[in-house]
Amino acid sequence: MKNARDLRVYLVWKTCRLPNEETGRLFGMRYSAISHILSSMRIRMQMETDLQAGYCHIYLLCKM
C-alpha cells in the first residue's frame, strides 16, 4: 500500500536523518522519488490527523 510505504519512508528519513539517496537505497528507490514522497508527506502530515496519529504511533514503538 502506497500510503504505508510513504509513511515508512518519512519515518526512516525523519528519525535516521539520512540523505535522500541513502533512504532511497533502503527502499529500492531513486533519490528523486524519495524527494517527491517527502515533499508530499510534509504537506499531508499537516493536513491529515490520521496520518499524524499513525506516524506518532510508529515513532513511539521505535523509541521503546
N, C-alpha and C positions, 0 to 999 in steps of 0.2 A: 504494500500500500504506500503510495507516494507521500501522504501526509506523515505517516510513521517514519519513513526514511528521512524526510526533510527534518523532522524533529530530532532524530538521532544525529544527523549531520550538524545541526545547530548546536546541540548539546555537546558533542565532541569538540567542535570548533570553539565554543564559548568556554568550556571548562578546561580544556587542554591548552588553549591558546596556540594552536598550531596554525601555520600559514595555510592558505587555501590549497596549495599544491600538495602538501603533506596530508591534509584532510582528504583530498581527492584520492590519493593513493590508498588510504584506508578503506574507502568506499568503492574503489574501482571506477572513479570518475575523473574527468578533467577539471583543472582548477577553475576554469571559466564556468562550469556547471555548478561548482561549489559557490562561486561568487553570486551566481543567479539565485541559488537556493537561499543563501544568507540574506541577500537583499530582500527577497520575498518574505522570509521568516521574520526579519526585523519589523516589517510593517504588520504582518499578521499577528505577531506577539502583542502588539499594542492594541489591536482591534478585537481579537478573539479570546475571550476569557477561558474557554475550554482548552485552548491550546496552551495558554499560560499555566493553567492548572496541571495539564499533562507534563509540561516542562518542569514545574516545581516538584511534582511527584517523583519523576525520574531523577532529578537532581538530588533530592533528599535521599533517595535509595542509594545513590552513588557515594554519598558522603558517609554512609554508615560503615 
